[in-house]
């Protein structure tokens, strides 16, 4: 009996459903659920930043505490590159499935550890150090997740629906962040602040043990991709994939780094950072901030597969150009809205996030179609993690710093627009890859 991954590459969409989803459903489900787990774990730290600043950093200077919290947020992104190299090596050498299983195990363990650490009041500086180390372990694990999940699904998707199905994987990042935002919203709305500071802040982190266990179980039941099985049978796997990647595909990596500016820097500005911005600059309550973020993420989840469908229908570059131009044009006016009423703040954040989602719908399928199968996992991980390190993880810190330096609450909008400009310029350097056969990429 053929496995479901093989069927996905041989059965035409007309013999399943309109997007080939029945034949590839198990693979998509496993990739999405795992990504939800990873990005819940990775995002909950950002959404709980205001509480973490109070509990784990020196008291007396709220700005310094918030900067310290976002600095720890950024540090994790520097561990994504070594994490991506390690998991990319495992994924390209020993199999996509094995690498993806280990990313969830490490991420769940690191997040649960955060929920068990004594606070600064009890442990002093060692509490801060332990928190940062746990955050670094999160970053190491995250280095292999999204690259592996996209490689996994793209290698099993029908060619004509590759962008649509790959975009569904990336909805997992939004859904994970949405779950984290809803948890933060529920806590800030239903639990008194003093109770949260006393002990309830630990709940979102300890939940990782439950949802991580579900993700591990689901991924453990997946089959390996046909393309990797072919590599293994023919002996074409690389002993050190990253060396082959840097010698044969370095131009593609550079393009991926710049293409990803808006979906990394723009994403962390319009979701994680804005959740704090609405409170500290916009003057909104935590409930309004988390509700606004949740609505933006819901709309983003809807937008992503639509953008993926459009990339399959009209081409990758058309969608990438559309999203980046909208980000450039709308960045400043949408940030200006966030200082208004609650509904204006929600509208501004949602529109910003939609521009990111449009680009995201076509980004990863474009990356996949630029890399040969023997180094695909490593290439996706290195390119994506380099952008995350340079523009994503540092985004909340830089945005906070820019406001302090300039005195302007609009300063973060400049960062968002700059990321959109970088993506727009990068799209000019790539060729259209719609319809390409992944097996023929050399």
ABEGO torsion letter per residue (X at the ends): XBBAAAAAAABBAAABBAAGAAAAAAAAAAAAAAAAAAAAAAAAAAAAAAAAAAAABBBGBAAAAAAAAAAAAAAAAAAAAAAAAAAAAAAAAAEAAAAAAAAAAAAAAAAAAAAABBBAAAAEAAAAAAAAAAAAAAAAAAAAAAAAAAAAAAAABBAAAAAAAAAAAAAAAAAAAAAAAAAAAAAAAABBAAAAAAAAAAAAAAAAAAAAAAAAAAAAABBBBAAAAAAAAAGABBABAAAAAAAAAAAAAAAAAAAAAAAAAAAAAAAAAAAAAAAAAAGBBAAAAAAAAAAAAAAAAAAAAAAAAAAAAAEAAAAAAAAAAAAAAAAAAAAAAAABBAAAAAAAAAAAAAAAAAAAAAAAAAAAAABBAAAAAAAAAAAAAAAAAAAAAAAAAAAAAAAAAAGBAAAAAAAAAAAAAAAAAAAAABBBABGBBAAABX
